[in-house]
């Protein structure tokens, strides 16, 4: 009888081979792994990672009978020094260049005041990090102490953890992007993007369990039960599947993460989405998008502009994560906007009945005026602005007086970066400021342009739409970004799709052709083509548009996410 054998000749059904396959070998990045399930007669808390990072009690006043009083848990007490610690030599980390995964199961009641859960926060040298438990709400807050500052005012978490029941917590700190992600029971609870700066090299505090750092013998400790405590230090950034690791920990807290569990991140990209963009880019779904198990942990609302309705960006992050690309998205879309009239700005001679929106420029009575309607509104102007001061006509359209037009501000002119009245609403400025605030390290910076419905509303014609896209692209190129020029989805309002066909899609093609040969400008996702004609209010589970005839439902947004990921793959930007 022939037997299947491995490369070394060992039968695959042998005890040796099967045993090797079943052993979960801890990944090399471990500092320690404390299962926290030991006999009542045990001593120190055993490190199961093989790194020798056993957690020791500081004095004989806290011994095995207290540590293992609750079967299945490592127990700490309210008082002084009633916890355990792992030596600094085993847990030192420099958050300037190294990332951390800290996971644990905690069972603790609502504290009367803030408590230190665990960490190596060094109050002497202001180095290290720790997890704080908050009174009243029972939520958690990460605290980072670095050479730059003590970051102890990050927002409290949003999910109650200290409620007297077991909760699996995973805190992931990403060095390249200086971001912190907190998962509770396998689900992303809180995201702190660009949360800190500086390094933690030189921290002298031990890593304490039941307290936040410093010499444990003198530290105030909390009453809690723990198990499944993992501490990992990773050179560079977090793995691309950190969300899946949080799920694995919630499912089997004491099982070690193995090398096979950890997928590397190939590159990091900062993505400005929807600049220009509109409400479909902000998000128009019903349910929140699920947290990605791969990729940058995004969930709606994707800041700074995203709403709580589902957007395409968390699923886009998932798709990119499957390719090993960490995409940190800045959602900069603005609802009911036009690429030409709202974003770049365009000079037009006032005519009776013209449709204007916030930021529309008109020439009237020898002066230049800017429409100051509330954001998201468009209206027919039937009263020309006149005089030499701000004015609101009988048509209720408010105008801001800007004085005499500059020489180039003539009818039809689409404004460009550097022109005095470019960016009438400050949308570009806000998007670029949001990007500049992200101080992390990224291999690429991309801008995804996707707009169109608002340009039909204000009557943007082919040549002007082309120029608005060109000027928008040049704005971002000048700031070191790559640009993918895309288009928004089908809409069923009267005349919209016909305007797409006659003006906007040809203008899109003209703009893309203008940048032919520029490796930093590619064709993005044309959602009108990729998704086709979408049905209105379709049956549940069918991609379509909502009853407003404009906005994608959840299923269509998922397809839009995939279209954008596919566009970047086709452009070669994911390698």
C-alpha positions as CSV (number, residue, x, y, z in Angstrom):
1,X,0.0,0.0,0.0
2,X,1.4,3.4,-1.0
3,X,1.3,6.2,1.6
4,X,1.5,10.0,1.0
5,X,4.6,11.5,2.4
6,X,6.0,15.0,3.0
7,X,9.2,16.3,1.5
8,X,11.3,14.6,4.3
9,X,9.6,11.2,3.7
10,X,7.4,11.4,6.8
11,X,4.0,9.7,6.3
12,X,1.3,12.4,6.4
13,X,-0.9,10.2,8.5
14,X,1.8,9.5,11.1
15,X,1.6,10.9,14.7
16,X,4.7,13.1,14.0
17,X,3.2,14.7,10.9
18,X,-0.3,15.2,12.3
19,X,1.1,16.5,15.6
20,X,3.3,19.1,13.8
21,X,0.3,20.3,11.8
22,X,-1.9,20.7,14.9
23,X,0.6,22.5,17.1
24,X,-0.1,26.3,17.1
25,X,3.4,27.7,17.3
26,X,3.4,31.3,18.6
27,X,4.5,33.9,16.1
28,X,8.0,35.3,16.5
29,X,6.6,38.8,17.2
30,X,5.4,37.8,20.7
31,X,6.7,39.5,23.8
32,X,4.5,37.3,26.0
33,X,1.3,35.3,25.9
34,X,-0.4,34.7,29.3
35,X,-3.3,32.3,29.0
36,X,-4.3,33.1,32.6
37,X,-5.7,29.7,33.3
38,X,-3.5,28.0,36.0
39,X,-4.1,25.9,39.1
40,X,-4.7,27.6,42.4
41,X,-1.3,26.4,43.6
42,X,0.6,28.1,40.7
43,X,3.1,30.8,41.2
44,X,3.8,33.5,38.6
45,X,1.6,33.8,35.5
46,X,3.1,31.6,32.8
47,X,4.2,33.0,29.4
48,X,3.1,30.5,26.7
49,X,4.9,32.3,23.9
50,X,8.3,30.8,24.6
51,X,9.9,34.2,25.2
52,X,10.2,33.8,29.0
53,X,8.0,36.7,29.8
54,X,6.3,35.3,32.8
55,X,4.3,37.9,34.8
56,X,5.5,38.1,38.4
57,X,3.8,39.5,41.5
58,X,5.8,42.4,43.1
59,X,5.7,41.2,46.7
60,X,4.6,38.3,48.8
61,X,1.5,40.2,49.9
62,X,-0.1,39.2,46.6
63,X,0.4,35.5,45.9
64,X,-1.0,32.4,44.2
65,X,-4.1,32.2,46.4
66,X,-5.1,35.7,45.2
67,X,-3.8,35.5,41.6
68,X,-5.7,32.2,40.9
69,X,-8.7,32.7,43.1
70,X,-11.1,32.6,40.2
71,X,-10.7,29.5,38.1
72,X,-9.9,30.3,34.5
73,X,-8.7,33.8,35.2
74,X,-5.7,35.7,36.4
75,X,-7.2,37.9,39.2
76,X,-5.9,41.3,40.3
77,X,-7.1,43.3,43.3
78,X,-8.1,46.8,44.2
79,X,-5.4,48.2,46.3
80,X,-1.6,48.7,45.9
81,X,0.6,46.3,44.1
82,X,-2.1,43.6,43.8
83,X,-1.2,42.7,40.2
84,X,1.6,41.2,38.1
85,X,4.2,42.6,35.8
86,X,6.4,41.6,32.9
87,X,9.9,43.1,32.9
88,X,10.7,46.0,30.8
89,X,13.3,44.1,28.9
90,X,10.6,41.8,27.5
91,X,8.1,44.5,26.5
92,X,10.1,47.6,25.5
93,X,8.7,49.1,22.3
94,X,9.5,52.2,20.3
95,X,6.3,53.4,18.7
96,X,8.2,55.6,16.2
97,X,9.2,52.4,14.3
98,X,7.4,49.5,15.9
99,X,3.7,48.6,16.1
100,X,1.9,46.8,18.9
101,X,-0.9,44.3,19.2
102,X,-2.2,44.0,22.8
103,X,-5.2,41.7,23.3
104,X,-6.8,40.4,26.5
105,X,-10.1,39.2,28.0
106,X,-11.3,41.3,30.9
107,X,-14.1,40.8,33.4
108,X,-14.4,43.8,35.7
109,X,-17.2,45.8,37.2
110,X,-17.9,49.5,36.7
111,X,-15.1,51.4,38.5
112,X,-15.7,54.3,40.9
113,X,-12.9,56.3,39.3
114,X,-10.6,55.9,36.4
115,X,-8.4,52.9,36.7
116,X,-5.3,51.5,35.0
117,X,-6.1,48.3,33.2
118,X,-2.6,47.4,31.9
119,X,0.4,48.8,30.2
120,X,3.9,50.3,30.7
121,X,3.1,54.0,30.9
122,X,6.2,55.5,32.5
123,X,5.3,58.5,34.6
124,X,8.9,59.4,35.2
125,X,10.2,59.5,31.6
126,X,6.7,60.0,30.0
127,X,7.2,56.9,27.8
128,X,5.1,53.9,26.9
129,X,1.3,53.3,26.7
130,X,-1.5,52.0,28.8
131,X,-5.2,51.3,28.8
132,X,-7.4,53.3,31.1
133,X,-10.8,52.1,32.4
134,X,-13.3,55.0,32.7
135,X,-15.8,55.6,35.5
136,X,-19.5,56.0,34.9
137,X,-19.5,54.6,31.4
138,X,-17.2,51.6,31.8
139,X,-15.5,52.2,28.5
140,X,-11.8,52.2,27.7
141,X,-9.3,54.9,26.6
142,X,-5.8,54.4,25.2
143,X,-3.1,56.6,26.6
144,X,0.2,57.1,24.8
145,X,3.2,58.7,26.5
146,X,6.0,59.7,24.1
147,X,9.0,61.9,23.8
148,X,6.7,64.5,22.2
149,X,3.8,64.7,24.6
150,X,1.5,62.8,26.9
151,X,-1.6,61.9,24.8
152,X,-4.0,61.3,27.6
153,X,-7.0,63.2,26.2
154,X,-8.0,60.9,23.4
155,X,-11.7,60.4,23.3
156,X,-13.2,57.7,25.6
157,X,-14.3,54.6,23.8
158,X,-17.8,54.0,22.7
159,X,-18.5,50.4,23.8
160,X,-19.0,49.5,27.5
161,X,-16.4,46.9,28.6
162,X,-16.4,47.1,32.4
163,X,-19.8,45.6,33.1
164,X,-19.0,42.5,35.1
165,X,-18.9,40.2,32.1
166,X,-16.2,38.8,29.8
167,X,-15.1,41.0,26.9
168,X,-12.3,40.4,24.5
169,X,-10.3,43.5,23.7
170,X,-7.7,44.0,21.1
171,X,-5.7,47.3,20.9
172,X,-3.6,47.7,17.7
173,X,-1.1,50.6,17.5
174,X,0.2,51.3,14.0
175,X,3.6,53.1,13.9
176,X,3.6,54.2,10.2
177,X,0.3,56.1,10.5
178,X,0.4,56.8,14.2
179,X,-3.1,55.4,14.6
180,X,-4.8,53.3,17.3
181,X,-7.6,50.8,16.7
182,X,-9.6,49.2,19.5
183,X,-11.7,46.1,19.0
184,X,-14.2,44.8,21.5
185,X,-15.5,41.2,21.1
186,X,-14.0,41.0,17.6
187,X,-15.7,44.2,16.3
188,X,-14.0,47.5,15.6
189,X,-15.2,49.8,18.4
190,X,-13.0,52.9,18.1
191,X,-10.5,54.4,15.7
192,X,-7.9,57.1,16.6
193,X,-6.3,58.2,13.4
194,X,-3.0,60.2,13.5
195,X,-3.4,60.0,17.3
196,X,0.2,60.6,18.5
197,X,3.8,61.4,17.5
198,X,7.2,60.9,18.9
199,X,9.0,57.8,20.2
200,X,8.8,55.6,23.3
201,X,12.4,54.4,23.3
202,X,13.8,54.5,26.8
203,X,10.6,53.6,28.7
204,X,11.7,52.2,32.0
205,X,8.4,51.0,33.4
206,X,7.5,47.3,33.6
207,X,4.4,46.1,31.7
208,X,1.8,45.9,34.5
209,X,-1.4,43.8,34.5
210,X,-3.9,45.4,36.8
211,X,-2.2,48.8,36.7
212,X,-0.9,51.3,34.2
213,X,2.9,51.3,34.7
214,X,5.7,52.4,37.0
215,X,7.0,50.2,39.9
216,X,4.1,47.8,40.5
217,X,4.9,47.5,44.2
218,X,3.7,51.1,44.7
219,X,1.1,51.2,41.9
220,X,-2.7,51.5,42.4
221,X,-4.2,48.3,41.0
222,X,-7.7,47.4,39.9
223,X,-10.0,44.6,40.7
224,X,-10.4,42.5,37.5
225,X,-10.2,39.0,36.1
226,X,-8.1,38.4,33.0
227,X,-7.1,35.7,30.5
228,X,-5.9,35.4,27.0
229,X,-3.4,38.3,27.3
230,X,-1.2,38.7,24.2
231,X,1.5,41.3,23.7
232,X,3.2,41.5,20.3
233,X,5.8,44.0,18.9
234,X,6.0,44.2,15.1
235,X,8.7,46.0,13.2
236,X,7.1,48.5,10.9
237,X,3.3,48.5,10.7
238,X,0.4,46.4,11.7
239,X,-0.5,43.3,9.6
240,X,-3.1,43.8,6.8
241,X,-5.5,41.4,8.5
242,X,-5.6,43.0,12.0
243,X,-9.4,42.9,11.9
244,X,-9.3,39.1,11.4
245,X,-6.8,38.8,14.3
246,X,-9.3,40.6,16.5
247,X,-12.0,38.0,15.5
248,X,-9.6,35.1,16.1
249,X,-8.8,36.4,19.6
250,X,-12.5,36.9,20.4
251,X,-13.2,33.3,19.2
252,X,-10.3,31.6,21.0
253,X,-8.6,34.0,23.4
254,X,-5.9,31.8,24.7
255,X,-4.8,30.4,21.4
256,X,-1.6,31.9,20.1
257,X,-1.4,33.8,16.9
258,X,0.9,31.9,14.5
259,X,3.0,33.0,11.6
260,X,0.3,31.7,9.3
261,X,-2.3,33.9,11.0
262,X,-0.4,37.1,10.3
263,X,-0.5,38.6,6.8
264,X,2.0,41.3,5.9
265,X,1.0,44.8,4.7
266,X,2.7,45.4,1.4
267,X,2.2,49.1,1.2
268,X,0.3,52.0,2.8
269,X,-1.6,54.6,0.8
270,X,-3.3,57.8,1.9
271,X,-6.5,58.2,-0.1
272,X,-8.5,61.4,-0.4
273,X,-11.9,60.2,-1.7
274,X,-14.4,62.5,-3.4
275,X,-12.4,65.7,-4.0
276,X,-14.4,66.6,-6.0
277,X,-17.2,64.3,-4.8
278,X,-20.8,64.5,-3.8
279,X,-23.4,62.7,-1.6
280,X,-23.1,59.3,-3.3
281,X,-19.4,59.5,-2.4
282,X,-20.2,60.5,1.2
283,X,-22.5,57.5,1.6
284,X,-26.1,57.0,1.0
285,X,-26.9,53.5,2.2
286,X,-29.1,52.3,5.0
287,X,-26.9,50.1,7.2
288,X,-23.4,50.8,8.4
289,X,-20.8,49.1,6.4
290,X,-19.1,46.2,8.2
291,X,-15.6,46.6,9.6
292,X,-13.1,45.1,7.2
293,X,-11.3,42.0,8.3
294,X,-8.5,42.9,5.9
295,X,-7.1,46.4,5.3
296,X,-7.1,49.6,7.2
297,X,-9.9,49.4,9.8
298,X,-12.5,51.8,8.4
299,X,-16.2,52.1,9.4
300,X,-18.8,54.7,8.7
301,X,-18.7,57.6,9.3
302,X,-15.4,57.9,7.4
303,X,-14.0,61.3,8.5
304,X,-14.1,64.1,8.0
305,X,-17.2,64.4,5.9
306,X,-18.8,61.0,5.8
307,X,-22.1,60.3,7.4
308,X,-23.4,57.4,9.4
309,X,-25.1,56.0,6.3
310,X,-23.2,53.3,4.5
311,X,-20.5,54.5,2.1
312,X,-18.3,52.6,-0.3
313,X,-15.1,53.2,1.5
314,X,-15.0,50.5,4.3
315,X,-15.6,47.8,1.7
316,X,-13.1,49.4,-0.6
317,X,-10.6,49.1,2.2
318,X,-11.5,45.4,2.5
319,X,-10.9,44.8,-1.2
320,X,-7.6,46.7,-1.1
321,X,-6.6,44.9,2.0
322,X,-7.0,41.6,0.2
323,X,-4.3,42.8,-2.1
324,X,-2.0,43.7,0.8
325,X,-2.6,47.5,0.5
326,X,-3.5,49.5,3.6
327,X,-5.7,52.4,2.4
328,X,-6.4,55.1,4.9
329,X,-9.3,57.1,3.5
330,X,-10.2,60.7,4.0
331,X,-13.8,61.2,2.9
332,X,-13.9,64.7,1.5
333,X,-17.1,64.7,-0.6
334,X,-19.7,67.4,-0.2
335,X,-23.3,66.7,-1.0
336,X,-25.1,68.4,-3.9
337,X,-22.0,70.0,-5.4
338,X,-20.7,70.7,-8.9
339,X,-17.1,70.1,-10.0
340,X,-17.2,73.4,-11.9
341,X,-19.5,75.7,-9.9
342,X,-18.9,74.4,-6.3
343,X,-15.3,73.1,-6.3
344,X,-13.1,75.0,-8.8
345,X,-15.5,77.9,-9.4
346,X,-16.6,79.2,-12.8
347,X,-17.4,82.8,-14.0
348,X,-20.7,83.2,-15.8
349,X,-22.7,86.2,-16.9
350,X,-25.9,86.4,-15.0
351,X,-29.0,85.4,-17.0
352,X,-32.6,85.3,-15.9
353,X,-33.6,81.9,-14.6
354,X,-30.0,80.5,-14.4
355,X,-29.7,77.8,-11.8
356,X,-27.1,78.7,-9.1
357,X,-25.7,76.9,-6.1
358,X,-23.5,77.8,-3.2
359,X,-20.3,79.2,-4.7
360,X,-21.6,80.0,-8.1
361,X,-19.9,83.2,-9.5
362,X,-21.8,85.6,-11.8
363,X,-21.0,88.8,-13.6
364,X,-23.7,91.4,-13.1
365,X,-23.8,95.2,-13.3
366,X,-20.0,95.3,-13.9
367,X,-19.2,93.4,-10.7
368,X,-18.4,89.9,-9.6
369,X,-20.7,88.1,-7.2
370,X,-20.7,84.8,-5.3
371,X,-23.9,82.9,-4.5
372,X,-24.3,82.3,-0.8
373,X,-27.1,79.8,-0.7
374,X,-27.0,77.3,2.1
375,X,-24.9,74.2,1.3
376,X,-26.8,71.6,-0.7
377,X,-29.3,74.0,-2.2
378,X,-29.7,75.1,-5.8
379,X,-32.2,77.7,-7.0
380,X,-33.2,79.6,-10.2
381,X,-32.0,83.2,-10.0
382,X,-34.6,85.7,-11.3
383,X,-33.2,88.9,-9.8
384,X,-29.8,90.1,-10.9
385,X,-27.5,91.3,-8.1
386,X,-26.8,95.0,-8.2
387,X,-25.1,97.7,-6.2
388,X,-21.9,97.6,-4.2
389,X,-22.8,95.4,-1.2
390,X,-24.1,92.0,-0.3
391,X,-27.6,91.6,-1.5
392,X,-30.5,89.2,-1.4
393,X,-33.1,89.6,-4.2
394,X,-36.8,88.9,-4.2
395,X,-36.0,85.4,-5.4
396,X,-34.3,84.7,-2.0
397,X,-30.9,84.1,-3.6
398,X,-28.2,85.7,-1.4
399,X,-25.2,87.2,-3.2
400,X,-21.8,88.2,-1.8
401,X,-20.3,91.3,-3.5
402,X,-16.7,90.8,-4.6
403,X,-16.1,94.0,-6.5
404,X,-14.7,94.5,-10.0
405,X,-13.8,91.2,-11.8
406,X,-10.1,90.6,-12.5
407,X,-9.0,90.6,-16.1
408,X,-9.2,86.9,-16.7
409,X,-12.6,86.6,-15.0
410,X,-14.7,86.6,-18.1
411,X,-17.8,84.6,-19.0
412,X,-17.2,80.9,-19.1
413,X,-13.8,80.9,-17.4
414,X,-13.2,77.9,-15.1
415,X,-11.0,78.9,-12.2
416,X,-7.7,77.1,-11.5
417,X,-5.4,76.7,-8.6
418,X,-3.7,80.1,-7.9
419,X,-6.5,82.2,-9.2
420,X,-7.9,84.7,-6.7
421,X,-11.4,83.2,-6.5
422,X,-10.5,79.5,-7.0
423,X,-12.2,77.1,-4.6
424,X,-15.2,79.4,-3.7
425,X,-16.4,77.2,-0.8
426,X,-13.0,76.2,0.5
427,X,-13.6,72.5,-0.3
428,X,-10.2,71.9,-1.8
429,X,-8.5,73.7,1.1
430,X,-10.4,71.6,3.7
431,X,-9.6,68.3,1.9
432,X,-5.9,69.2,1.6
433,X,-5.7,70.3,5.2
434,X,-7.2,67.0,6.3
435,X,-4.6,65.2,4.3
436,X,-1.8,67.3,5.6
437,X,-2.8,66.6,9.2
438,X,-2.1,62.9,8.6
439,X,1.6,62.7,9.5
440,X,2.1,59.0,8.9
441,X,4.4,57.4,6.4
442,X,2.7,56.4,3.2
443,X,4.1,54.8,0.0
444,X,1.5,56.5,-2.1
445,X,-1.0,59.3,-1.9
446,X,-4.1,59.1,-4.1
447,X,-7.1,61.3,-4.9
448,X,-10.2,59.7,-6.2
449,X,-12.5,62.0,-8.2
450,X,-16.1,60.9,-8.6
451,X,-18.9,63.5,-9.3
452,X,-21.4,64.4,-11.9
453,X,-25.0,64.6,-10.7
454,X,-24.6,68.1,-9.3
455,X,-23.1,69.4,-12.6
456,X,-26.2,68.4,-14.4
457,X,-28.3,70.4,-11.9
458,X,-26.4,73.7,-12.7
459,X,-26.0,72.9,-16.4
460,X,-22.3,72.3,-16.7
461,X,-21.5,71.7,-20.4
462,X,-18.9,69.3,-21.8
463,X,-16.0,71.8,-22.2
464,X,-16.5,73.3,-18.7
465,X,-16.8,69.9,-17.1
466,X,-13.6,68.8,-18.8
467,X,-11.8,72.0,-17.6
468,X,-13.1,71.5,-14.0
469,X,-11.7,68.0,-13.9
470,X,-8.4,69.1,-15.4
471,X,-8.0,72.0,-12.9
472,X,-9.0,69.7,-10.0
473,X,-6.5,67.1,-11.0
474,X,-3.7,69.7,-11.4
475,X,-4.5,71.0,-7.9
476,X,-3.7,67.6,-6.4
477,X,-0.8,66.9,-8.7
478,X,0.9,70.1,-7.4
479,X,0.6,68.7,-3.9
480,X,2.2,65.4,-4.6
481,X,-0.9,63.2,-5.1
482,X,-1.7,60.7,-7.8
483,X,-5.2,61.2,-9.2
484,X,-7.8,58.7,-10.5
485,X,-10.5,60.5,-12.5
486,X,-13.8,58.7,-12.2
487,X,-17.5,59.4,-12.4
488,X,-20.6,58.9,-10.3
489,X,-23.4,56.5,-10.7
490,X,-26.6,56.4,-12.8
491,X,-29.5,58.5,-11.7
492,X,-33.1,58.4,-12.8
493,X,-34.2,62.1,-12.3
494,X,-35.6,63.8,-15.4
495,X,-32.9,64.5,-18.0
496,X,-29.9,63.4,-15.9
497,X,-28.8,60.4,-17.9
498,X,-29.3,62.3,-21.2
499,X,-27.0,65.0,-19.8
500,X,-24.4,62.4,-18.9
501,X,-24.5,61.2,-22.5
502,X,-24.4,64.6,-24.2
503,X,-22.0,66.5,-21.9
504,X,-20.6,65.0,-18.8
505,X,-19.3,61.6,-20.0
506,X,-17.7,63.2,-23.1
507,X,-16.1,65.8,-20.8
508,X,-14.8,63.0,-18.6
509,X,-13.2,61.3,-21.6
510,X,-11.7,64.6,-22.7
511,X,-10.1,65.2,-19.3
512,X,-8.7,61.7,-19.2
513,X,-7.3,62.1,-22.7
514,X,-5.7,65.5,-21.6
515,X,-3.5,63.6,-19.1
516,X,-2.6,60.7,-21.5
517,X,0.9,59.6,-20.8
518,X,1.0,61.1,-17.2
519,X,1.7,58.1,-15.0
520,X,0.3,60.0,-12.0
521,X,-3.2,60.3,-13.6
522,X,-5.3,57.3,-14.4
523,X,-8.8,56.4,-15.3
524,X,-10.8,55.8,-12.1
525,X,-14.1,54.0,-11.6
526,X,-16.8,55.2,-14.0
527,X,-19.7,54.0,-11.9
528,X,-22.2,54.9,-14.6
529,X,-20.5,52.3,-16.8
530,X,-19.4,49.8,-14.2
531,X,-22.8,49.6,-12.5
532,X,-25.0,50.4,-15.5
533,X,-28.6,51.4,-15.4
534,X,-29.7,50.8,-11.8
535,X,-33.3,49.9,-10.9
536,X,-35.2,52.2,-8.6
537,X,-36.1,50.8,-5.2
538,X,-35.5,47.2,-6.2
539,X,-36.3,44.1,-4.1
540,X,-34.1,43.6,-1.1
541,X,-30.7,42.4,-1.9
542,X,-30.7,43.8,-5.5
543,X,-28.3,46.7,-6.4
544,X,-30.2,49.8,-7.3
545,X,-31.0,53.4,-6.4
546,X,-33.2,54.6,-3.7
547,X,-36.6,56.3,-4.1
548,X,-35.0,59.7,-4.5
549,X,-33.8,58.4,-7.9
550,X,-30.2,59.5,-7.2
551,X,-28.5,57.6,-4.4
552,X,-27.1,54.1,-4.3
553,X,-28.5,51.5,-2.0
554,X,-26.2,49.3,0.1
555,X,-25.8,46.6,-2.5
556,X,-24.9,49.2,-5.2
557,X,-22.4,50.8,-2.9
558,X,-20.7,47.4,-2.4
559,X,-20.3,47.1,-6.2
560,X,-19.0,50.7,-6.4
561,X,-16.3,49.8,-3.8
562,X,-15.2,46.9,-6.0
563,X,-15.2,49.1,-9.1
564,X,-12.9,51.5,-7.5
565,X,-10.6,48.8,-6.3
566,X,-10.6,47.2,-9.7
567,X,-9.7,50.6,-11.3
568,X,-6.7,51.0,-9.1
569,X,-5.6,47.4,-9.9
570,X,-6.0,48.1,-13.6
571,X,-3.8,51.2,-13.2
572,X,-1.1,49.3,-11.5
573,X,-1.2,51.3,-8.4
574,X,-1.5,48.4,-6.0
575,X,1.7,46.6,-6.6
